[in-house]
Amino acid sequence: NDGITTTIIMIDLTATIGGRTVAPALPIVDGSSSSPPELAFQATLSKFVSEHVPLEPEEGIRTRERVLVKMGNLHREWVRSVASKRGLNRDAIESAGGELFTSGSYRLGVHEPGADIDTIAVAPNICTREDFFGSGYVSPNKIEGDDDDGIPERDPDSLAERIRRHPDVTNFVPVENAAVPILTFDWEGINIDLLFARLNTPSVPSNFDVDNDMVLSGVDSATEKSLNGPRVTNLIAALVKGTDERYQTFLTVVRLVRKWAKGRGLYSNKMGYWGGVNINMAVALVLQLYPNACPASLLRKFFLVFKSWRWPNPVMLTKPHDAELGLPVWNSHQAATMRQVAPMITPAYPAMNSTLSVSRQTLQILQEEFGRGHRIVDKLYKDYQRGDVLDEDEVESGEIWKELFEPSDFFIAYPYYLSLCIVGPTQQDAQAWAGFVESRLRKLVSDMLGRSLPLSKIQLWPKKFDACVADRTALLTHAQRANSITYFIGFRVDTLRMRGDQLDIERQLSNFRNYELSRFYPLLPGMDILPRSFGVKEMPKICFEGTYEGGKVAAMKRRRRLIEADPKHQEAKNKKKLAKLKKRMEAMQRKKEEAESANIKSNEEDTADGGTKEEDDDDEEALDSRKRKREEDAVGDGEMNPVKGDDEEEEAALLESALDKIAGAGVAQHKTREEAEIDRQKLLAGELLGDGEDEADQGDDSGANNVKQERKLTREEREAEVLRRSGLVIVSDDEATVLGGNRILPWRHGYEQAMAGVKKEEPSDEKAGDQKADSNTSKQPKPSTWVRTAIRFKTKFDVVELDSSGRVIDKGDDDFMPSPKWIGRKGGFEFKLGERGLGYYRTGKKVVVPSNVAYS
């Protein structure tokens, strides 16, 4: 009506790849372009990127391209040689083909200096994995009894041997027994990871479409996982390639997040954190939610999205689809997925969880780092908008972003550390052994140490040290110490759950050796892991070199500053000061009372009539004073915690609405925002990992989208609600220390009121009783009733007694009476040593004797 026209720009984020069209799983949160302040803020990030996040130089890019061309030619020559061995005709040999595909950061064009190249050699069905590795080959010229240092001889015509013999190849390491066999080597200084994929077709032409789902028809599991790399990477690239500007924004943020994750110790999928493909998917998801944001805004949104993500809801770029080739596709309603902590689903068929290694402990670390990143970037943006807060030189050079990418304070953040030194007899054996141990370290940290020990937090540092820090008393050869690497684990002890004063990890390490490391083949003498515990001040100096200017001394000074600035430390310090002040005040009060006691006794009869009235007045004044103090504290809390601005509330509301779509789309169980937040907190506390039996039986059969389904309460929640209605205060284990002391529990209120009523009804003497009888009846206390609360437990608990080590003390029963020594014969019992210790066992009962000695 006012002549104003509104233009609605439709943003199409769909992509066509492999013969099908894919669309984002979540709707756009904000499709508007960046504002002028955001673009100005982006200029500071661009300066920081140009200085601290360099790209691969042109010479390096040309070297990588040259290496890939040579590898592709070598791969096709090998395929033709295998076809010739199979006796195929000339046309079949020439048409056999063979292609080399890349994946990961190189395929996306991230171009980080020194990054490796993930490659996949795709061959027709005439080529086997034995032909690829050359294993099982016996040379016709081999003399019986001749042994080449225990190194297995390979077929000289195999691709592995052709690569190893190439003059430009160094550090060649074949890993044939892994779930996905791989060759790792350096070609002209470029690190290459080469996988093998065997198709179920007689040839691999040059126009082979790896993105078509039908290429997976009839392939084995290793080939499926190998092909999943380029298929996922190609689909991610297709989903973010709407415009050149959008794709460049994606690449910039990926490089920044990778730099942030590496500096903060979060870049390692096999250690339980995020790997390269996980970061690519995470940034692509945020770009789908904010498609027109500049890199600085997208980086801020990245931390906001994953700080607020409702784990264990899955992160997915597209909805999973089934190509009906018989391969398992990830489904949130399957029982196997119920215990997955932070699933991130690959977009290509078959959809699978790429973050199976993430545990509750590592998710806790990730959540803390997401929150830290958002606080830093959001504060930077707000300070930049004010204009007079940040240093002008730092703004001009982009140095204001340095805080976000500061190295982690891992080596000064924990009071205790555990080092794991991985040793081997030779360099080649040590490399294979270390790779196997590294792939299973997360199980030791999260599954064994994290779950069985009373620890409040545990963290594995994913970067290795090429040094041996094992105790000097360890019986290691010079070769073992030279061929060793070390990993560090930091942890905090939960004092509320701690029994005794020492942590015993021998059982966990023994289980780790027996059930995990024993699977390695061949397990040679000299292959071992050596643990050693450290206090934070006893850490070796190599941990601080390159991180802190000044080494260990500077690190310890920074640790002291962090402790002094910690609010918990300041609160504990203030509590100690307050306790000392209270003791001094109590001593002064006692002295004052003793000095005035004589005067109070002499004037007691004169002031008896007005004493009660004065006490009541004093109580009323004290009550009014406490009430005014509470009101002042409430006002102070309101000033210290201001309400969020309208922009922040609107931004959070839009994001929450988008996250609601996950449940609405049927890819996760429908829950309200409050229920989702409760589940996220339970997940981080380890309380949600055992749930899911009821959820597995529920299907996506909600017919009416507008009807809210009422969630069925579990037995624990129903019992907790009964206790709340009874007036009991339900607290967590961490808050259990607030009970007791001078707090009056809810079921004691009736008793206190009744006792107060009885005290007021008792006259001090006859005169006081006559005065109360003549006074106004309205001042008489109201009759009070005794409130009795009976607590009945549904579960019958066995009351046991623990010794100083936390073990249950056996009190005996009808079949056993403990006794440290012989105290005479007892009818029907025999005195012996059994599995329950030394004592009297009932005659006729089977007793497991731990030794060959029995006492009777």
N, C-alpha and C positions, 0 to 999 in steps of 0.2 A: 504493500500500500504506500510506503514511503519512497518507492522507486529504488529500493535496495535489492539486489539479486545476490543469491548465495550459490556459489559453485561448489558442488560436491565432487571431489576427486576420488574415483574408485581405484584402489590399489590392487592389482592382480598379482598374487604371490604364488600362483600355481605354476607347475613346470611339467613338461612332457619329456620323458626319458625312458628308454627301453621299451617303447611301444605302449606306455600307459601314462596317464595324467595323474599327478600327485598334488595334493593341496595341504596347507598347514593344518595341524591338529587344533591349534588355538586361534581365536580371533585377534585382530589387531587391537591393541590397547590405545595407542595414540599414533595416528598417521600424519600428524602435522609436521611441517618442516621445523628445523631448529630456529629459535628466536635469535635476534641480534646479540643479546648478551651471551647466549650459548655459543654462537659463532666466534665471538671475541674470546671467550674462554677456550675454545678449540685452538685458537692461534697459539696459546701458551703450550698446549699439548703437542702441537706440531713441532715446535722448537725443541721440546724435550725428546721427541721421537727421533728427530734428525741427528741429535747429539748422542743419545744413549741407546737407541734401538736401531743399529745400522742394518742395511740390506747387504745381501751378497754382492760383491763387486762384479762387474761385467766379465772379467777374466774367470772368476769362479763359476759363473753361470755357464759360460762357454765350455769350461772343463767338464762340468756335470753332463751337459748335452753330448759332448764327445765320448764320455765314458758310456753313456746309455746306448749310443749308436754302436759302439764296439761290442757291448754285451749283447745287443739284439742280433748282430751278425753272427757272433759266436753261438748263440742259442739256436738260430736257424740251421747253422752248419751241423750242430749236434743232432737236431731232429732228423736231418737228412741222412746222417750216418746211421742212426738207429733204424730208419726205414730201409736203408740198404741192407743192414744185417738181417732184417725180417724177410728179405727176399722179394720186396715189392718191385713192380716195374718202374721204368723211368718216369712216366707221367705221375704215378702215385707218389714217388719220392719228391718230385718237384712241387707237387700240390700239397704236401704234408704241412708246410707252413711252420707256424710257431710264432707267438707274439710275446712281447715284453710290456707289462703294464706297471704303472707307478701308482702309489697311493700316499695318503698322509699329507704332510706340510708341503712337500715338493710338488705334488700334484695340484694343490690349491694355489701355489705360487707365493707361499709365505717367504721363501728365500732367506732363511736365517743362515749366517755364516757358520760353517762347521757342522751343519745339520746333516743327518744321514738320509739316505734315499731308500724308501721301502719299495721293493720291486717284486713282481710276480711273474715267473716264467710259465706261460700257458702252452701246453703241448697236447698233441692228439693222443688217442688211446693206444697207439702202438708204443708209446714211451711209458715206462714204469718208473716208480720211485727208485728201484734198484738201479735202473739205467742212469737216473739223475745223480745219485750219490756214488755209484760204482762199487757198492758194497757186495760182499760175497765173492769177490774175484780172486781166482787162484792163478798166479802167473805160471805159464808152462816152463819157464826157466828157473823157477824157484827151487832151491836145494833144500832137502828135508833137514830140519833142525836149524835152518837160518832164520833169525829173528831180527827184524829191523826195529829194535828198541821198543817192541810191543805195539808199534803203530800199524793198524790194519792196512794192507795193500789195496789200492783202488784200481778199478778198470781205467786204463789210460784213455779210453774213448768216452768215458763218462763226462758230463758237464762239470761236475765238481772238480775232477782232475784237470780238465782243460783250463778251468779258471785258476786253479792252484799253480799250474805251471806257467801261467802268463807272467811275463817279466815285470809288468806294472802292478802286480797283485802282492800285497803283504798282509800279515795278521789273519791268515785264512783259518777259520774255525768252523767245522761242520757239526751241526747238532741234529743227528738223525733220529734219535729216540724220543724226541719231544712230541707233544700232541700235534703240533704243527711244525714239521721238520723245516730246518732253515740253514742257510749258509751265510755266515757273516765274514766280511773281508774288506780290505781297503784297496781301492783301485785308483791309482794316481793320487793317493791321499784322501779320496772320497770314501766315506764309510758306506757300505752297501749291505742291506739285509735282503737276501734273495729267497723267496718262497717258491714252491713248485705246485702247479695245478694240472691235473690230468683230466681232460674232458672225455666225455663218452661219444666222441665223434672221430672219424678217420682223418680229419684235417682241421687246421686252424687258419683260415684265410686272413688276408691283410685287412679286410673290412669286417672282421669279427666284432660283434656287438656284445661286450661283456655285461652291459646293463640289462639285457633281456633275461627275464627269469628262466627261460627254457634252457639256458646254458648250464643250469644246476641239475638237469635231469640225469639221473643215474650216476652222479659223482659220489666219491667217498667223503667222509667227514673232514679229513685234512684239506681236500680240495675245496670243499664248501667254505671252510674258514679262511682259506687263502684268497679265494675270489671275493669274499665279503669285504676285504680291504678296499680295492678299487671301486666296487659297486657302491659302498657307503660314501666314499669320498666324492664320487661323481654325482651322487644324488644330493649331497650337501651343497656342492658347487652349483648345481642346477637350481636349488631352492633360494639361493642368495644372489643369483646373477640377474636380477631384474634390470638394473641399470649399472653402468660402469662406476658411477659414484657410490652406489650401494655396495658393490662388490669390493671396492677399495676401502670403504668404511669397515667392512667385515674383516679384510686382511689386516688392517691396522689394529683393530681391537684384538684379533687373535694373537698377533705378535706381542701386544701389551700384556694380555692375560697370561701368555706363556712365560714372559719375563717375570711377571709377578709370581706365578706359581713356582717357578724354579727358585727364585730368591727366598720364598717363604717355606720351601721344603714340601710342596704339594704336588710335584710333577713326577708321578711314577704310578702307573696303573697296577703293576705287579706287586707294589708295596702297599696297596690299599687306597691310593689317592686317585687323582684324575690323570689320564694320559693325554696324548695329543689329540686322538679322535674324540675324546670326551670334551675337551676344550672347544674343538671345532663345532661340535653339536650344540654345546651350551651357548656359544656366541651366536650361532645361527638361529637358535630359538629366540634369543633376545632381539635379534634383528627382525624376526617375524612379528614380534609384538610392537616394535618401534621402527618401522621400515625406513623412515626418512630422517632419523636422528643422525647427528654428526658423531664422529668417533668419541669426543669427550663426553657427550650426553649418553651415548650408547654404553660407554664404560661405566658411567654412574648407574645406569639402568641395570647393567649386568650384576653389580653387587646388590642392588635393591631386589631384583627378581629372586636371586638364589639365597639372599638373606631371609626372604619371606616365603620361600618355597615350602609347600606342605608335604614334606616327606612323611611316609614313603610313597606318595603319589608319583607316578612315573614322569620323567622328562622325555618327550617325544616330539619329533618334527612333523611327522605324518602319522595317521592312524595305521596300525599294522594290517596288512592284507595277506591272504593265503593264496598262493599260486597253485595249490593242490598238487604239489609234487611229492608229498609225503614227508616234508621236512617240518620239524617242530617250530611253531610260531609262538612268540611270547604272548601270554594272556594273563591279565591281572587277576582273573578268577580261578586260576589253577593253584592247586595246593603247593606246588613247588615254588611259586613266586611269593607266597605269603611272608616268608622270612627274609626276603630281599630288602635291604635297608634303604638304599638310595638308587632305585633303578633308573637307567638312562638307556632308552630303547633305540637301536639302530633303525634308520628309516628304510633300508633295503630289505628285500625278502631273502632269507627268512629273518623276521624281526627277532632280535635277541637282546638280552641285557648286557651292555658293555661295561658295567660297573659292578660285576658280581664280587669283585675283590673288596669293595668298600664295606667296612664294618661299622658298628656303632661307635667304636673308639675313633676311627678316622673321620667319620661323619661329624663327630663332635669338634675335631680340629678344623675341618672345612667350614663348619658353621661359624666358628669363632673368627676365622680369617675373612669370611664373607662380611660379617658384621664390622670388623676392623676396616676393611676396604671401603665399605659404604660410608662409615663415619668420616674417614679421611677425605674422600672425594667430595662428599656432600658439604663438608666444612670448607674445603677449598673453593667450591663453587659459590657458597654464600659469602665467604670473605672476599672473593674477587668482585662480587656484585657491590659490596660496600665501597670498595675502591681505596680505602685508606688504612687497611689492616695489614695487607701483605707487603713485603719488601719490594720496591719497584725494580731493583736489579734482578731479583729472583723471578719476578713476573716476566721481565723482558727476556731472560735467558731460558725460561721454562723450568728452572730448578725447584719451583714450588711442588712439582710432582715427585720429587725424590723420596719423600716420606713414604709414599705408597709402595715403592719398590725397595725399601730398605731390607737388608737380609734379616732373616728370622733370628730372634734371641734364644734359639732352642737350647744352646749349650750353657745358658745361664738362667733358664726359665724353670728348671726342675731342681729339687734338692738332691735327688739320687739318679744315677745313671748306670746302665748295664752295657758293657761292650761285648760284641760277639766277633771273635777273630776266626776267620775261615782260612784254614791252611791246607796245603796239598804238597805231595812229594816233589812234583816237577811243575814247570810253568804251564805246560799243556794240560796236565791233569788238574792243576789248580783252577784253570779257567773253566773247564767243564764242571768241576765240582762246585765252584762259586756260583756259576749260573743256575745250577740246580737248587742250591741252598737259598739263593736270592728269591726264587720263585715261590718259596714256601715260608719265608720269614714272617709274612703277614699272619700265617696260621699260628705261629708261635706267639706273636705279640697279642693278637686279638682273641684267638680261640682258647689258648692255653693260659698265658699269663694274665690277660685282661679279665677273663671270666672266673678264674679259680683263686686269684689272690685279692686281698683287700686293698685295691687300688682305686683312687678317685679319678685318676687320669694317667694314661700311658700313651707314648708317642714314639714311633719309629722314624728316625731321620733317614730319608731315602738315598742320601749320597754316601758313597763309600770312601774310605781312606786307604790308600795303598801303603799301609804300614801295619805292623803287628804290635799291639799294646798288651799282649798276654803277659801274665805274671812271669818274672824271670825264673821262678821255680818250676815252670812248666817244662816238661821234657820234650823240647822241640829241637830238631836239627837245624843247621844253618840254612839248608834248602827250604825247609818249611817256613822259617821266619822270612826268608826272601820272597817266597811265593805265597803271600797272604794278603788279605784285605780285611777291613774292620768296619762294622756298622755299630751305631750307638742307639740306645733306647733310653728315653727319659721317662720318669714316672713319679707320681705323688702317692703317698700312703694315706688311706682312709683311716684315720685314728679311731673312729667310732666302731669300725669292724675289725680292727687289729687286735690280735690275741698274742700276748707275749711282746718281746722287743726285737725279734728277728724275722726276716722273710726267708723262707726256704723254697728255692726254685729247682732243687735237684730233681724232684719228681716230674715237673713240667719238661725240663731239658731231657730227662731220660725218655719220656714219652715221645718227645719230638725226634730224638735219635731213632727210637725203635719203630715208630709208626710212619714217619715222614721221610727221614733221611736214608733209612734202610732200603728205600725203593730205588736208589741210584745204582746204576750198573755201568761199568764195573766199580765196586766200592773197594778201593785199594788201600793197603796200609799207609798211614800217614795222612789220610783225609779225615779231618775232624773239625769241630767248632769248639772254641775255648771261651767261656764266659769270664767276665771280671767286673766287679762292682766298683763304682766310684762315688764319692761325694762331689758336689759341684765344685768345691775348691781343690779337689784332687785330680780334676780332668787333665789329660795330657795337653801340651801346648799346641799340638798339631790341629786341635779342634778350633782354635781361635785365630790361626794364621790365615790371612787373606780376608777375614771378616771384620776384625777390629784393628784400627790403627793403634799400635802399641801392644798388640797381642793379648796375652792372658791378663796382664795388669790392668789394661784399659777395660777389658771385659768385666773384671771383678768390680771396678769402679762404677761401670754402667749398671751392674746388677744391684749395687747398693743404692744408686739413685732410683732405680725402678721400685725397689722395695720401699724406700722412703715415700715415693709418690703413690704407692698403692693405697686405695681408700680403706681396704680391710686392715692393712698394717696401721694406718693412722687411727682407725676406730679402736683397734686393740690397744694402741698406745694411750689413747684418751681414756679408755676403760681402766687401764692401770693407774693413770693419774687420778681418776675419779675415785677408785677404790682407796688409794692412799689418802685422799682428801676426806673421804667418809670416815676412815679410821681416826684421823686427827679430830674431826668434828665430834665423833662419838666419845673420844677421850676427854675432850673439853666439856662435853655435855655431862659426862659422869662426874667430873670434878665440880661442875656447877651444882649438880644435884646433891652431891655430898656436902657442899658448903651451905646449901640452903635447907638441908634436911632438919637441922635443929630448929630453925625458925618455923618451918612448916608444922613440926610436931607441937610447938608451944602455942601456935595460933590455930590449931586444928579445930578446937571446940568453938572458937569465935566465928570461924568462917564456914562452919558445917552447913548453915542454912543457905548460904548463897553459893556454895561450891559447885553444886550440881548445875545451877543456872549458868555460872561462868564457864563450866566445861562445855555445856551445850553451845554457848556463844562462840567459844574457841573452835569447836568442831565445825560450826556453820561458817566461820571465817576461813578456816582451812579448806573447807569444801569449795567455797567461792573462789579462793585463791587457786586451787587446782583446776577449777573450771575455766578461769580466765587464762591460765597457763596453756591448757589444751587448745583454747580458741586461738591464742597467739601462735602456737606451734602449727595449727592448721593453716593459718594465714601465711606463715613463713614457708610451709611446704608448697603452698600454691604459688608463691613467688619464685621458689627455687625450681619448680617444674612447670614451666609455662606451657600453655596449650599449643599444639602444632598449628602452623599457619594453614590458611585455606588451600594454598597450592599443594602443600604436602599431603593434606587430607584427601584432596581430589586425586592426586597421583596414586596414593595408596589404595583408594577406593576403586579406581580403574583397574589396577593390577589385581586386586582381590576378585573383582568381577570376572576377569579373564581366567584366574585360577579356578573359579567356580565352574567354568566350562568343562574342566577335566571330568568332574563328576557327572555333569549334564550330558557329556558325550558318551558315557558308558564305559570309559577306559579305566575308571576307578570307582570304588564304592561311594555312593552318595552320602555326603556328610556336610553338616553346617560348618561355618568358618570356625566357630568355637570348638566343635568336635575335632576338626582337622588340627587345630593348634594343640589341643590336648593330646592327640595321637602323636604329634611331632615331639612334644616334650617327653611322652612316655617312651618313644623310640630312642631318643638320646639318653634316657635313663636306663634303657635296657629292659623296660617292662612290657614292650609290645612284641618282642621277638617270639614269645610263646603263644601269642594269640593267633587267631585265624581259622580255627576249626569251624566256627559257625559261619564265617564269611565265605569259606570255600563252597558251601552248599547254596549260597544265594546267587541267583542268576539275575540277568538284566531284564526283568519282566515287569518293570514299573510301567503300567499302562497310561496313567494320567501324569503328565509332567507337572501339572500345577498342584497336585496333591502331595503334601509333605508326608513322607513315611516316618513314623515314629520309631526311633532306634530302640531296640530291645536291650535292656540293661543286663550286664553280666551279674553273676552271683556276688562277686566282690563289690560291685557298685551298689547292688540292692542292700547288702549288709551295711555298707558304709552310710547309705542314706538312712537306714534304721537308726544307726548310732547318732547321726546328726540330728534327727528328729527328737532323740532322747536328751539332747542338750550336750552331747559330748563333742569335743574339739578333735577333728581328725587332722593329724599332721603327718608329714613324710618322715622317713628315717633321718634325713638331714636336719630336720627341725625338732627332733625328739628331745634335744637338750633343753628346750624352753619349758618342758614340763617339770614340775617340782618346785623347790625353793619356796618363795613366799606367795606363789600363785594359788588362788583358791579354785579348785577344780569345780566344774559345773554341778556335779551331784552333791557338793558340799554346801551349796548356797542355802538349802533348806535347813541344814543343821545349824549353820551360823545364825540364821534369822531366829530359829527357835531358841537358841542359847541367849541371843540378845534379848528376846522377849522375857525369858525367865529371869535374867539379871535385873531387868527394869521392874518386874513385879515384886521382887524381894525388898521389903522395907529395911532400912538400916537400923532403925529402932522404933519404939512405940510412938515417939513424938513425930518422927517423919511419916509414920503410917497414918496418924491422925490428920496431918496436914494434907496428905495425898487424898484422903477420903473427903476432905472438905473442898478440895480444889475442883476445877472444871473437869468434868468427865471426858471432855474431848482430848485432854492431854494424856489419858491413859493409853498404854500400848494396846494395839489390836491383838486379839488372840492369834497365836501362830500355830501351825501344824508341822509335825515332823514329816519330812520327805524322805522316803526310803527308796533307794534305787538298787535293783538287783541286776547284776550282769551275768548272763549265762553264755558260755562259749559253745558254739555248735561243734567245734573241733575239739577232740580230747587230746590234750597235750601231755607228753611224757616229761616230767620234771627231772632234769639231769643236772649233774654237777660236773664242771669242767676244771681241768688242772691248768697250770700256768701256760702250757703249750696249746691250750684250746681243745684237748682231747677229752672225750667223755670218760668219767670215772665209773668203772663197772662196780655197782653196788651188790650184784648177785641176784639170783632168783631161785626158783625151785630146783633147778638143775645145776647150779654153780654157786659156791660161796667163796669169795676171794679171801686169801690168807697169805701173807708174805712168808710165813714159816709154818712148820708142823706144830699143831697144837693138840695132838691126840687123835685117836680114831673116832670116826663118826659113822654111825650105822647107815648103810646104803650109799656111802660116798667113798671116793678114792682121792688121795692127795697126789696131784700130778701137775705138770706144766702143759697147758694146751693153748688153743688159739685165743682164749680169753685171759691168759696170764696164769700165774701160779695160784693154786687154791684147790678146793674140794669139788670134784666133779661127780655127778650121780653115776653109780655103777650101772653099766649096760648101755649108756648113752655114747654114741660115736664121738670121739674127740680127735681133732687133728693135732698131732704132736709136732711142733716145729723142729724138733731135733730127735736124735735116737735115744735120748735119755728120758725116762719116765720115773716118777716118784710115787711110791705107794706105801 
